[in-house]
Amino acid sequence: MTEKIVVVDMLSESTAARLRALLPEGFVLTHGLARGLDHLKEILADADYAIAGQCAVTGEMLRAAKKLKLLHKWGVGIDNLDIDTARERGIKVARTTGSNAVPVAEFTLGLILSTLRHIAFGHLHLQRGEWRGAHLPRDNFMLSKKTVGLVGFGAIGQNVAKLLAGFGCTILYTQRTRANVEIEAATGARFVALPELLGASDVVCLHCPLTPQTADMIDYAALSLMKRTAILVNVARGGVVVEADLVRALREGVIHAAAMDVFSVEPLPADNILTGLDNLVITPHIAAMTADSFVPTVKRMFANIEAVSRGLPLPPGDVVA
């Protein structure tokens, strides 16, 4: 018997072909072809398994999926999945814990350097034929020897700390519970409360999940605790930052600059208030996307789907519900 996997996100034909080349025997795969609830409900109606990346999976979609056995996150963050409805309907939920830690950590480092050194600004203007080397909008800063604060210290935050070791940075971190002493020793990071981290850091990086506790956590009051020369980097979730407050802080010089790979509304509308600021680097939610991690991550998702198909337990670290 053939079982059906649906990727709810829209995919290019080349990406779909790469996925199908990795499919285990006995499975077929389809994917989203359009945006909109009706289309997603239609393709999920006879799905045995669903995979979701950046596309939200709502309760209404899950109720339309009469055969669904497993909802698998392509990545780590599950804030766009209706976990409660999945539990109600007996649908297992899994994710690829830690799979994007190194790609996102490397991308974070890239955003830090681009923001501190005006790399994106210089590139944009030179593409327009404008030589702006002597006319940067504000000061350049080195990363070496700076204090970096990590809000969230899971696999991504810990990998960022390790990458920063070569720059001689002082590493602070905050999260709901303190990491064990072995992790602190391996990363050289020190646990502090959020207000202290914001006030002491030259670079603040967000790596926390979006939860009721972290939603709108970085508002104007939080930004006002930061140094005027500091930068903010968000590779967590857009909802962690009050975007209107960030724009105000950037325009008023409350903080030096910022970089964002995630937004409260995605895709980011062309006329969004975050576009057009010369002290804000923005990228389209691509921190986790690397050719190197594609195959191992997909194989891991497919292995979990095979396990459910055979009635076998999932790896405990991948189980959400």
C-alpha positions as protocol buffer text, in pm:
chain_id: "A"
residue {
  index: 1
  type: MET
  ca { x: 0 y: 0 z: 0 }
}
residue {
  index: 2
  type: THR
  ca { x: 132 y: 344 z: -96 }
}
residue {
  index: 3
  type: GLU
  ca { x: 116 y: 620 z: 165 }
}
residue {
  index: 4
  type: LYS
  ca { x: 101 y: 991 z: 87 }
}
residue {
  index: 5
  type: ILE
  ca { x: 328 y: 1264 z: 225 }
}
residue {
  index: 6
  type: VAL
  ca { x: 223 y: 1626 z: 175 }
}
residue {
  index: 7
  type: VAL
  ca { x: 464 y: 1917 z: 214 }
}
residue {
  index: 8
  type: VAL
  ca { x: 226 y: 2204 z: 283 }
}
residue {
  index: 9
  type: ASP
  ca { x: 478 y: 2468 z: 175 }
}
residue {
  index: 10
  type: MET
  ca { x: 503 y: 2574 z: -188 }
}
residue {
  index: 11
  type: LEU
  ca { x: 813 y: 2417 z: -347 }
}
residue {
  index: 12
  type: SER
  ca { x: 999 y: 2460 z: -670 }
}
residue {
  index: 13
  type: GLU
  ca { x: 989 y: 2160 z: -901 }
}
residue {
  index: 14
  type: SER
  ca { x: 1362 y: 2111 z: -852 }
}
residue {
  index: 15
  type: THR
  ca { x: 1323 y: 2093 z: -473 }
}
residue {
  index: 16
  type: ALA
  ca { x: 1027 y: 1856 z: -507 }
}
residue {
  index: 17
  type: ALA
  ca { x: 1236 y: 1633 z: -733 }
}
residue {
  index: 18
  type: ARG
  ca { x: 1519 y: 1626 z: -478 }
}
residue {
  index: 19
  type: LEU
  ca { x: 1271 y: 1523 z: -209 }
}
residue {
  index: 20
  type: ARG
  ca { x: 1119 y: 1248 z: -424 }
}
residue {
  index: 21
  type: ALA
  ca { x: 1467 y: 1110 z: -498 }
}
residue {
  index: 22
  type: LEU
  ca { x: 1508 y: 1049 z: -123 }
}
residue {
  index: 23
  type: LEU
  ca { x: 1163 y: 895 z: -63 }
}
residue {
  index: 24
  type: PRO
  ca { x: 1157 y: 553 z: 100 }
}
residue {
  index: 25
  type: GLU
  ca { x: 981 y: 276 z: -90 }
}
residue {
  index: 26
  type: GLY
  ca { x: 604 y: 278 z: -54 }
}
residue {
  index: 27
  type: PHE
  ca { x: 558 y: 656 z: -30 }
}
residue {
  index: 28
  type: VAL
  ca { x: 455 y: 929 z: -271 }
}
residue {
  index: 29
  type: LEU
  ca { x: 500 y: 1301 z: -216 }
}
residue {
  index: 30
  type: THR
  ca { x: 311 y: 1611 z: -320 }
}
residue {
  index: 31
  type: HIS
  ca { x: 329 y: 1973 z: -207 }
}
residue {
  index: 32
  type: GLY
  ca { x: 152 y: 2304 z: -191 }
}
residue {
  index: 33
  type: LEU
  ca { x: 92 y: 2468 z: -527 }
}
residue {
  index: 34
  type: ALA
  ca { x: -87 y: 2782 z: -411 }
}
residue {
  index: 35
  type: ARG
  ca { x: -148 y: 2990 z: -101 }
}
residue {
  index: 36
  type: GLY
  ca { x: -482 y: 2977 z: 70 }
}
residue {
  index: 37
  type: LEU
  ca { x: -668 y: 2762 z: 321 }
}
residue {
  index: 38
  type: ASP
  ca { x: -894 y: 2587 z: 69 }
}
residue {
  index: 39
  type: HIS
  ca { x: -602 y: 2454 z: -134 }
}
residue {
  index: 40
  type: LEU
  ca { x: -417 y: 2333 z: 177 }
}
residue {
  index: 41
  type: LYS
  ca { x: -726 y: 2157 z: 311 }
}
residue {
  index: 42
  type: GLU
  ca { x: -773 y: 1991 z: -26 }
}
residue {
  index: 43
  type: ILE
  ca { x: -421 y: 1848 z: -49 }
}
residue {
  index: 44
  type: LEU
  ca { x: -429 y: 1734 z: 315 }
}
residue {
  index: 45
  type: ALA
  ca { x: -765 y: 1558 z: 285 }
}
residue {
  index: 46
  type: ASP
  ca { x: -611 y: 1221 z: 195 }
}
residue {
  index: 47
  type: ALA
  ca { x: -261 y: 1274 z: 337 }
}
residue {
  index: 48
  type: ASP
  ca { x: -110 y: 1014 z: 569 }
}
residue {
  index: 49
  type: TYR
  ca { x: 178 y: 1244 z: 670 }
}
residue {
  index: 50
  type: ALA
  ca { x: 236 y: 1618 z: 651 }
}
residue {
  index: 51
  type: ILE
  ca { x: 557 y: 1819 z: 654 }
}
residue {
  index: 52
  type: ALA
  ca { x: 555 y: 2192 z: 732 }
}
residue {
  index: 53
  type: GLY
  ca { x: 839 y: 2440 z: 707 }
}
residue {
  index: 54
  type: GLN
  ca { x: 741 y: 2807 z: 714 }
}
residue {
  index: 55
  type: CYS
  ca { x: 376 y: 2747 z: 626 }
}
residue {
  index: 56
  type: ALA
  ca { x: 138 y: 2750 z: 923 }
}
residue {
  index: 57
  type: VAL
  ca { x: -72 y: 2443 z: 994 }
}
residue {
  index: 58
  type: THR
  ca { x: -400 y: 2545 z: 1155 }
}
residue {
  index: 59
  type: GLY
  ca { x: -663 y: 2350 z: 1343 }
}
residue {
  index: 60
  type: GLU
  ca { x: -896 y: 2376 z: 1045 }
}
residue {
  index: 61
  type: MET
  ca { x: -633 y: 2221 z: 821 }
}
residue {
  index: 62
  type: LEU
  ca { x: -577 y: 1936 z: 1066 }
}
residue {
  index: 63
  type: ARG
  ca { x: -949 y: 1868 z: 1097 }
}
residue {
  index: 64
  type: ALA
  ca { x: -965 y: 1835 z: 718 }
}
residue {
  index: 65
  type: ALA
  ca { x: -682 y: 1579 z: 722 }
}
residue {
  index: 66
  type: LYS
  ca { x: -890 y: 1273 z: 805 }
}
residue {
  index: 67
  type: LYS
  ca { x: -608 y: 1018 z: 763 }
}
residue {
  index: 68
  type: LEU
  ca { x: -316 y: 1214 z: 908 }
}
residue {
  index: 69
  type: LYS
  ca { x: -88 y: 1015 z: 1139 }
}
residue {
  index: 70
  type: LEU
  ca { x: 209 y: 1250 z: 1176 }
}
residue {
  index: 71
  type: LEU
  ca { x: 272 y: 1623 z: 1135 }
}
residue {
  index: 72
  type: HIS
  ca { x: 646 y: 1682 z: 1095 }
}
residue {
  index: 73
  type: LYS
  ca { x: 815 y: 2020 z: 1125 }
}
residue {
  index: 74
  type: TRP
  ca { x: 1092 y: 2080 z: 872 }
}
residue {
  index: 75
  type: GLY
  ca { x: 1313 y: 2251 z: 1125 }
}
residue {
  index: 76
  type: VAL
  ca { x: 1272 y: 2325 z: 1493 }
}
residue {
  index: 77
  type: GLY
  ca { x: 1027 y: 2606 z: 1573 }
}
residue {
  index: 78
  type: ILE
  ca { x: 671 y: 2478 z: 1621 }
}
residue {
  index: 79
  type: ASP
  ca { x: 492 y: 2809 z: 1688 }
}
residue {
  index: 80
  type: ASN
  ca { x: 323 y: 2786 z: 1346 }
}
residue {
  index: 81
  type: LEU
  ca { x: 168 y: 2444 z: 1422 }
}
residue {
  index: 82
  type: ASP
  ca { x: -160 y: 2394 z: 1609 }
}
residue {
  index: 83
  type: ILE
  ca { x: -27 y: 2141 z: 1859 }
}
residue {
  index: 84
  type: ASP
  ca { x: -346 y: 2134 z: 2069 }
}
residue {
  index: 85
  type: THR
  ca { x: -563 y: 2030 z: 1774 }
}
residue {
  index: 86
  type: ALA
  ca { x: -306 y: 1769 z: 1672 }
}
residue {
  index: 87
  type: ARG
  ca { x: -324 y: 1618 z: 2021 }
}
residue {
  index: 88
  type: GLU
  ca { x: -704 y: 1624 z: 2015 }
}
residue {
  index: 89
  type: ARG
  ca { x: -707 y: 1433 z: 1687 }
}
residue {
  index: 90
  type: GLY
  ca { x: -437 y: 1185 z: 1790 }
}
residue {
  index: 91
  type: ILE
  ca { x: -189 y: 1315 z: 1533 }
}
residue {
  index: 92
  type: LYS
  ca { x: 173 y: 1273 z: 1633 }
}
residue {
  index: 93
  type: VAL
  ca { x: 397 y: 1581 z: 1599 }
}
residue {
  index: 94
  type: ALA
  ca { x: 774 y: 1568 z: 1546 }
}
residue {
  index: 95
  type: ARG
  ca { x: 1059 y: 1798 z: 1450 }
}
residue {
  index: 96
  type: THR
  ca { x: 1426 y: 1773 z: 1352 }
}
residue {
  index: 97
  type: THR
  ca { x: 1574 y: 1898 z: 1677 }
}
residue {
  index: 98
  type: GLY
  ca { x: 1919 y: 2051 z: 1631 }
}
residue {
  index: 99
  type: SER
  ca { x: 1923 y: 2000 z: 1254 }
}
residue {
  index: 100
  type: ASN
  ca { x: 1958 y: 2370 z: 1175 }
}
residue {
  index: 101
  type: ALA
  ca { x: 2185 y: 2466 z: 1465 }
}
residue {
  index: 102
  type: VAL
  ca { x: 2509 y: 2506 z: 1269 }
}
residue {
  index: 103
  type: PRO
  ca { x: 2354 y: 2669 z: 958 }
}
residue {
  index: 104
  type: VAL
  ca { x: 2164 y: 2924 z: 1168 }
}
residue {
  index: 105
  type: ALA
  ca { x: 2465 y: 2990 z: 1389 }
}
residue {
  index: 106
  type: GLU
  ca { x: 2685 y: 3059 z: 1085 }
}
residue {
  index: 107
  type: PHE
  ca { x: 2418 y: 3283 z: 935 }
}
residue {
  index: 108
  type: THR
  ca { x: 2394 y: 3472 z: 1264 }
}
residue {
  index: 109
  type: LEU
  ca { x: 2765 y: 3543 z: 1247 }
}
residue {
  index: 110
  type: GLY
  ca { x: 2719 y: 3667 z: 891 }
}
residue {
  index: 111
  type: LEU
  ca { x: 2441 y: 3904 z: 996 }
}
residue {
  index: 112
  type: ILE
  ca { x: 2649 y: 4036 z: 1284 }
}
residue {
  index: 113
  type: LEU
  ca { x: 2943 y: 4118 z: 1059 }
}
residue {
  index: 114
  type: SER
  ca { x: 2723 y: 4260 z: 783 }
}
residue {
  index: 115
  type: THR
  ca { x: 2550 y: 4490 z: 1031 }
}
residue {
  index: 116
  type: LEU
  ca { x: 2859 y: 4604 z: 1220 }
}
residue {
  index: 117
  type: ARG
  ca { x: 3063 y: 4664 z: 903 }
}
residue {
  index: 118
  type: HIS
  ca { x: 2796 y: 4790 z: 658 }
}
residue {
  index: 119
  type: ILE
  ca { x: 2857 y: 4501 z: 419 }
}
residue {
  index: 120
  type: ALA
  ca { x: 2497 y: 4493 z: 293 }
}
residue {
  index: 121
  type: PHE
  ca { x: 2488 y: 4873 z: 265 }
}
residue {
  index: 122
  type: GLY
  ca { x: 2811 y: 4885 z: 65 }
}
residue {
  index: 123
  type: HIS
  ca { x: 2698 y: 4605 z: -165 }
}
residue {
  index: 124
  type: LEU
  ca { x: 2359 y: 4765 z: -234 }
}
residue {
  index: 125
  type: HIS
  ca { x: 2502 y: 5105 z: -324 }
}
residue {
  index: 126
  type: LEU
  ca { x: 2788 y: 4968 z: -535 }
}
residue {
  index: 127
  type: GLN
  ca { x: 2534 y: 4764 z: -731 }
}
residue {
  index: 128
  type: ARG
  ca { x: 2365 y: 5097 z: -803 }
}
residue {
  index: 129
  type: GLY
  ca { x: 2695 y: 5243 z: -922 }
}
residue {
  index: 130
  type: GLU
  ca { x: 2748 y: 5451 z: -607 }
}
residue {
  index: 131
  type: TRP
  ca { x: 3092 y: 5444 z: -437 }
}
residue {
  index: 132
  type: ARG
  ca { x: 2999 y: 5512 z: -74 }
}
residue {
  index: 133
  type: GLY
  ca { x: 3317 y: 5400 z: 105 }
}
residue {
  index: 134
  type: ALA
  ca { x: 3384 y: 5745 z: 247 }
}
residue {
  index: 135
  type: HIS
  ca { x: 3018 y: 5819 z: 313 }
}
residue {
  index: 136
  type: LEU
  ca { x: 2881 y: 5543 z: 533 }
}
residue {
  index: 137
  type: PRO
  ca { x: 2564 y: 5633 z: 723 }
}
residue {
  index: 138
  type: ARG
  ca { x: 2721 y: 5569 z: 1064 }
}
residue {
  index: 139
  type: ASP
  ca { x: 3030 y: 5429 z: 1234 }
}
residue {
  index: 140
  type: ASN
  ca { x: 3174 y: 5086 z: 1157 }
}
residue {
  index: 141
  type: PHE
  ca { x: 3258 y: 4858 z: 1451 }
}
residue {
  index: 142
  type: MET
  ca { x: 3475 y: 4548 z: 1487 }
}
residue {
  index: 143
  type: LEU
  ca { x: 3333 y: 4232 z: 1639 }
}
residue {
  index: 144
  type: SER
  ca { x: 3659 y: 4133 z: 1808 }
}
residue {
  index: 145
  type: LYS
  ca { x: 3662 y: 4172 z: 2188 }
}
residue {
  index: 146
  type: LYS
  ca { x: 3297 y: 4281 z: 2199 }
}
residue {
  index: 147
  type: THR
  ca { x: 3036 y: 4156 z: 2446 }
}
residue {
  index: 148
  type: VAL
  ca { x: 2769 y: 3943 z: 2279 }
}
residue {
  index: 149
  type: GLY
  ca { x: 2443 y: 3860 z: 2452 }
}
residue {
  index: 150
  type: LEU
  ca { x: 2249 y: 3550 z: 2345 }
}
residue {
  index: 151
  type: VAL
  ca { x: 1880 y: 3541 z: 2429 }
}
residue {
  index: 152
  type: GLY
  ca { x: 1814 y: 3168 z: 2416 }
}
residue {
  index: 153
  type: PHE
  ca { x: 2096 y: 2920 z: 2464 }
}
residue {
  index: 154
  type: GLY
  ca { x: 1989 y: 2596 z: 2301 }
}
residue {
  index: 155
  type: ALA
  ca { x: 2178 y: 2427 z: 2019 }
}
residue {
  index: 156
  type: ILE
  ca { x: 2184 y: 2740 z: 1802 }
}
residue {
  index: 157
  type: GLY
  ca { x: 2293 y: 2977 z: 2077 }
}
residue {
  index: 158
  type: GLN
  ca { x: 2564 y: 2738 z: 2192 }
}
residue {
  index: 159
  type: ASN
  ca { x: 2702 y: 2707 z: 1838 }
}
residue {
  index: 160
  type: VAL
  ca { x: 2705 y: 3086 z: 1803 }
}
residue {
  index: 161
  type: ALA
  ca { x: 2905 y: 3108 z: 2126 }
}
residue {
  index: 162
  type: LYS
  ca { x: 3159 y: 2858 z: 1991 }
}
residue {
  index: 163
  type: LEU
  ca { x: 3197 y: 3050 z: 1664 }
}
residue {
  index: 164
  type: LEU
  ca { x: 3254 y: 3372 z: 1854 }
}
residue {
  index: 165
  type: ALA
  ca { x: 3539 y: 3221 z: 2057 }
}
residue {
  index: 166
  type: GLY
  ca { x: 3784 y: 3306 z: 1778 }
}
residue {
  index: 167
  type: PHE
  ca { x: 3688 y: 3673 z: 1804 }
}
residue {
  index: 168
  type: GLY
  ca { x: 3773 y: 3691 z: 2172 }
}
residue {
  index: 169
  type: CYS
  ca { x: 3419 y: 3797 z: 2262 }
}
residue {
  index: 170
  type: THR
  ca { x: 3270 y: 3798 z: 2608 }
}
residue {
  index: 171
  type: ILE
  ca { x: 2957 y: 3582 z: 2591 }
}
residue {
  index: 172
  type: LEU
  ca { x: 2649 y: 3641 z: 2806 }
}
residue {
  index: 173
  type: TYR
  ca { x: 2330 y: 3437 z: 2778 }
}
residue {
  index: 174
  type: THR
  ca { x: 1984 y: 3427 z: 2923 }
}
residue {
  index: 175
  type: GLN
  ca { x: 1701 y: 3177 z: 2906 }
}
residue {
  index: 176
  type: ARG
  ca { x: 1430 y: 3032 z: 3127 }
}
residue {
  index: 177
  type: THR
  ca { x: 1665 y: 2792 z: 3307 }
}
residue {
  index: 178
  type: ARG
  ca { x: 2041 y: 2809 z: 3345 }
}
residue {
  index: 179
  type: ALA
  ca { x: 2251 y: 2570 z: 3135 }
}
residue {
  index: 180
  type: ASN
  ca { x: 2462 y: 2311 z: 3310 }
}
residue {
  index: 181
  type: VAL
  ca { x: 2818 y: 2390 z: 3412 }
}
residue {
  index: 182
  type: GLU
  ca { x: 2964 y: 2167 z: 3139 }
}
residue {
  index: 183
  type: ILE
  ca { x: 2792 y: 2370 z: 2866 }
}
residue {
  index: 184
  type: GLU
  ca { x: 2899 y: 2698 z: 3025 }
}
residue {
  index: 185
  type: ALA
  ca { x: 3258 y: 2574 z: 3046 }
}
residue {
  index: 186
  type: ALA
  ca { x: 3259 y: 2453 z: 2684 }
}
residue {
  index: 187
  type: THR
  ca { x: 3120 y: 2780 z: 2548 }
}
residue {
  index: 188
  type: GLY
  ca { x: 3270 y: 3029 z: 2794 }
}
residue {
  index: 189
  type: ALA
  ca { x: 2927 y: 3182 z: 2840 }
}
residue {
  index: 190
  type: ARG
  ca { x: 2792 y: 3344 z: 3158 }
}
residue {
  index: 191
  type: PHE
  ca { x: 2428 y: 3336 z: 3266 }
}
residue {
  index: 192
  type: VAL
  ca { x: 2264 y: 3673 z: 3343 }
}
residue {
  index: 193
  type: ALA
  ca { x: 1912 y: 3815 z: 3359 }
}
residue {
  index: 194
  type: LEU
  ca { x: 1772 y: 3974 z: 3043 }
}
residue {
  index: 195
  type: PRO
  ca { x: 1799 y: 4340 z: 3162 }
}
residue {
  index: 196
  type: GLU
  ca { x: 2167 y: 4294 z: 3246 }
}
residue {
  index: 197
  type: LEU
  ca { x: 2233 y: 4123 z: 2913 }
}
residue {
  index: 198
  type: LEU
  ca { x: 2066 y: 4403 z: 2718 }
}
residue {
  index: 199
  type: GLY
  ca { x: 2255 y: 4673 z: 2903 }
}
residue {
  index: 200
  type: ALA
  ca { x: 2600 y: 4512 z: 2882 }
}
residue {
  index: 201
  type: SER
  ca { x: 2602 y: 4374 z: 2527 }
}
residue {
  index: 202
  type: ASP
  ca { x: 2743 y: 4529 z: 2210 }
}
residue {
  index: 203
  type: VAL
  ca { x: 2557 y: 4267 z: 2008 }
}
residue {
  index: 204
  type: VAL
  ca { x: 2227 y: 4107 z: 2115 }
}
residue {
  index: 205
  type: CYS
  ca { x: 2121 y: 3793 z: 1926 }
}
residue {
  index: 206
  type: LEU
  ca { x: 1777 y: 3636 z: 1961 }
}
residue {
  index: 207
  type: HIS
  ca { x: 1766 y: 3254 z: 1951 }
}
residue {
  index: 208
  type: CYS
  ca { x: 1460 y: 3186 z: 2167 }
}
residue {
  index: 209
  type: PRO
  ca { x: 1135 y: 3015 z: 2064 }
}
residue {
  index: 210
  type: LEU
  ca { x: 817 y: 3216 z: 2022 }
}
residue {
  index: 211
  type: THR
  ca { x: 602 y: 3144 z: 2327 }
}
residue {
  index: 212
  type: PRO
  ca { x: 351 y: 3344 z: 2532 }
}
residue {
  index: 213
  type: GLN
  ca { x: 645 y: 3441 z: 2752 }
}
residue {
  index: 214
  type: THR
  ca { x: 869 y: 3564 z: 2469 }
}
residue {
  index: 215
  type: ALA
  ca { x: 605 y: 3724 z: 2244 }
}
residue {
  index: 216
  type: ASP
  ca { x: 675 y: 4101 z: 2212 }
}
residue {
  index: 217
  type: MET
  ca { x: 961 y: 4061 z: 2460 }
}
residue {
  index: 218
  type: ILE
  ca { x: 1186 y: 4304 z: 2274 }
}
residue {
  index: 219
  type: ASP
  ca { x: 982 y: 4623 z: 2282 }
}
residue {
  index: 220
  type: TYR
  ca { x: 1084 y: 4988 z: 2302 }
}
residue {
  index: 221
  type: ALA
  ca { x: 1150 y: 4963 z: 2676 }
}
residue {
  index: 222
  type: ALA
  ca { x: 1382 y: 4664 z: 2622 }
}
residue {
  index: 223
  type: LEU
  ca { x: 1559 y: 4834 z: 2332 }
}
residue {
  index: 224
  type: SER
  ca { x: 1608 y: 5143 z: 2549 }
}
residue {
  index: 225
  type: LEU
  ca { x: 1817 y: 4933 z: 2788 }
}
residue {
  index: 226
  type: MET
  ca { x: 2070 y: 4864 z: 2513 }
}
residue {
  index: 227
  type: LYS
  ca { x: 2378 y: 5071 z: 2435 }
}
residue {
  index: 228
  type: ARG
  ca { x: 2333 y: 5333 z: 2165 }
}
residue {
  index: 229
  type: THR
  ca { x: 2622 y: 5164 z: 1981 }
}
residue {
  index: 230
  type: ALA
  ca { x: 2469 y: 4815 z: 2010 }
}
residue {
  index: 231
  type: ILE
  ca { x: 2306 y: 4605 z: 1739 }
}
residue {
  index: 232
  type: LEU
  ca { x: 2017 y: 4357 z: 1755 }
}
residue {
  index: 233
  type: VAL
  ca { x: 2007 y: 4038 z: 1546 }
}
residue {
  index: 234
  type: ASN
  ca { x: 1685 y: 3837 z: 1522 }
}
residue {
  index: 235
  type: VAL
  ca { x: 1702 y: 3486 z: 1379 }
}
residue {
  index: 236
  type: ALA
  ca { x: 1441 y: 3350 z: 1621 }
}
residue {
  index: 237
  type: ARG
  ca { x: 1083 y: 3447 z: 1532 }
}
residue {
  index: 238
  type: GLY
  ca { x: 939 y: 3779 z: 1420 }
}
residue {
  index: 239
  type: GLY
  ca { x: 687 y: 3788 z: 1704 }
}
residue {
  index: 240
  type: VAL
  ca { x: 961 y: 3814 z: 1966 }
}
residue {
  index: 241
  type: VAL
  ca { x: 1025 y: 4175 z: 1854 }
}
residue {
  index: 242
  type: VAL
  ca { x: 771 y: 4454 z: 1844 }
}
residue {
  index: 243
  type: GLU
  ca { x: 862 y: 4564 z: 1492 }
}
residue {
  index: 244
  type: ALA
  ca { x: 714 y: 4915 z: 1515 }
}
residue {
  index: 245
  type: ASP
  ca { x: 918 y: 4971 z: 1832 }
}
residue {
  index: 246
  type: LEU
  ca { x: 1233 y: 4851 z: 1659 }
}
residue {
  index: 247
  type: VAL
  ca { x: 1180 y: 5089 z: 1368 }
}
residue {
  index: 248
  type: ARG
  ca { x: 1128 y: 5375 z: 1613 }
}
residue {
  index: 249
  type: ALA
  ca { x: 1446 y: 5280 z: 1803 }
}
residue {
  index: 250
  type: LEU
  ca { x: 1648 y: 5264 z: 1482 }
}
residue {
  index: 251
  type: ARG
  ca { x: 1520 y: 5599 z: 1358 }
}
residue {
  index: 252
  type: GLU
  ca { x: 1578 y: 5770 z: 1692 }
}
residue {
  index: 253
  type: GLY
  ca { x: 1926 y: 5625 z: 1740 }
}
residue {
  index: 254
  type: VAL
  ca { x: 1827 y: 5434 z: 2053 }
}
residue {
  index: 255
  type: ILE
  ca { x: 2034 y: 5146 z: 1912 }
}
residue {
  index: 256
  type: HIS
  ca { x: 2296 y: 5156 z: 1638 }
}
residue {
  index: 257
  type: ALA
  ca { x: 2155 y: 4904 z: 1390 }
}
residue {
  index: 258
  type: ALA
  ca { x: 1976 y: 4570 z: 1355 }
}
residue {
  index: 259
  type: ALA
  ca { x: 1942 y: 4263 z: 1135 }
}
residue {
  index: 260
  type: MET
  ca { x: 1637 y: 4042 z: 1090 }
}
residue {
  index: 261
  type: ASP
  ca { x: 1581 y: 3712 z: 909 }
}
residue {
  index: 262
  type: VAL
  ca { x: 1232 y: 3656 z: 1055 }
}
residue {
  index: 263
  type: PHE
  ca { x: 919 y: 3871 z: 1062 }
}
residue {
  index: 264
  type: SER
  ca { x: 576 y: 3878 z: 1222 }
}
residue {
  index: 265
  type: VAL
  ca { x: 420 y: 3853 z: 875 }
}
residue {
  index: 266
  type: GLU
  ca { x: 591 y: 3635 z: 613 }
}
residue {
  index: 267
  type: PRO
  ca { x: 646 y: 3686 z: 326 }
}
residue {
  index: 268
  type: LEU
  ca { x: 734 y: 4042 z: 425 }
}
residue {
  index: 269
  type: PRO
  ca { x: 511 y: 4287 z: 235 }
}
residue {
  index: 270
  type: ALA
  ca { x: 704 y: 4516 z: 0 }
}
residue {
  index: 271
  type: ASP
  ca { x: 567 y: 4826 z: 174 }
}
residue {
  index: 272
  type: ASN
  ca { x: 640 y: 4705 z: 528 }
}
residue {
  index: 273
  type: ILE
  ca { x: 785 y: 4963 z: 770 }
}
residue {
  index: 274
  type: LEU
  ca { x: 1099 y: 4750 z: 802 }
}
residue {
  index: 275
  type: THR
  ca { x: 1203 y: 4815 z: 443 }
}
residue {
  index: 276
  type: GLY
  ca { x: 1410 y: 5117 z: 341 }
}
residue {
  index: 277
  type: LEU
  ca { x: 1609 y: 5170 z: 664 }
}
residue {
  index: 278
  type: ASP
  ca { x: 1984 y: 5210 z: 608 }
}
residue {
  index: 279
  type: ASN
  ca { x: 2062 y: 5070 z: 955 }
}
residue {
  index: 280
  type: LEU
  ca { x: 1856 y: 4752 z: 918 }
}
residue {
  index: 281
  type: VAL
  ca { x: 1971 y: 4441 z: 730 }
}
residue {
  index: 282
  type: ILE
  ca { x: 1682 y: 4216 z: 628 }
}
residue {
  index: 283
  type: THR
  ca { x: 1688 y: 3867 z: 473 }
}
residue {
  index: 284
  type: PRO
  ca { x: 1393 y: 3642 z: 373 }
}
residue {
  index: 285
  type: HIS
  ca { x: 1398 y: 3371 z: 645 }
}
residue {
  index: 286
  type: ILE
  ca { x: 1691 y: 3182 z: 493 }
}
residue {
  index: 287
  type: ALA
  ca { x: 1917 y: 3124 z: 795 }
}
residue {
  index: 288
  type: ALA
  ca { x: 1853 y: 2749 z: 806 }
}
residue {
  index: 289
  type: MET
  ca { x: 1874 y: 2688 z: 430 }
}
residue {
  index: 290
  type: THR
  ca { x: 2193 y: 2518 z: 315 }
}
residue {
  index: 291
  type: ALA
  ca { x: 2260 y: 2256 z: 51 }
}
residue {
  index: 292
  type: ASP
  ca { x: 2482 y: 2077 z: 304 }
}
residue {
  index: 293
  type: SER
  ca { x: 2199 y: 2018 z: 552 }
}
residue {
  index: 294
  type: PHE
  ca { x: 1922 y: 1935 z: 301 }
}
residue {
  index: 295
  type: VAL
  ca { x: 1986 y: 1563 z: 257 }
}
residue {
  index: 296
  type: PRO
  ca { x: 2053 y: 1470 z: 621 }
}
residue {
  index: 297
  type: THR
  ca { x: 1751 y: 1668 z: 742 }
}
residue {
  index: 298
  type: VAL
  ca { x: 1517 y: 1519 z: 481 }
}
residue {
  index: 299
  type: LYS
  ca { x: 1644 y: 1166 z: 547 }
}
residue {
  index: 300
  type: ARG
  ca { x: 1578 y: 1220 z: 918 }
}
residue {
  index: 301
  type: MET
  ca { x: 1219 y: 1335 z: 853 }
}
residue {
  index: 302
  type: PHE
  ca { x: 1154 y: 1043 z: 620 }
}
residue {
  index: 303
  type: ALA
  ca { x: 1301 y: 801 z: 876 }
}
residue {
  index: 304
  type: ASN
  ca { x: 1056 y: 934 z: 1134 }
}
residue {
  index: 305
  type: ILE
  ca { x: 768 y: 893 z: 888 }
}
residue {
  index: 306
  type: GLU
  ca { x: 879 y: 535 z: 819 }
}
residue {
  index: 307
  type: ALA
  ca { x: 891 y: 467 z: 1191 }
}
residue {
  index: 308
  type: VAL
  ca { x: 531 y: 581 z: 1238 }
}
residue {
  index: 309
  type: SER
  ca { x: 426 y: 379 z: 932 }
}
residue {
  index: 310
  type: ARG
  ca { x: 577 y: 65 z: 1088 }
}
residue {
  index: 311
  type: GLY
  ca { x: 439 y: 134 z: 1435 }
}
residue {
  index: 312
  type: LEU
  ca { x: 784 y: 204 z: 1579 }
}
residue {
  index: 313
  type: PRO
  ca { x: 865 y: 476 z: 1835 }
}
residue {
  index: 314
  type: LEU
  ca { x: 1013 y: 807 z: 1728 }
}
residue {
  index: 315
  type: PRO
  ca { x: 1348 y: 927 z: 1868 }
}
residue {
  index: 316
  type: PRO
  ca { x: 1259 y: 1097 z: 2199 }
}
residue {
  index: 317
  type: GLY
  ca { x: 1441 y: 1418 z: 2103 }
}
residue {
  index: 318
  type: ASP
  ca { x: 1225 y: 1461 z: 1792 }
}
residue {
  index: 319
  type: VAL
  ca { x: 888 y: 1407 z: 1963 }
}
residue {
  index: 320
  type: VAL
  ca { x: 675 y: 1717 z: 2024 }
}
residue {
  index: 321
  type: ALA
  ca { x: 337 y: 1553 z: 2088 }
}
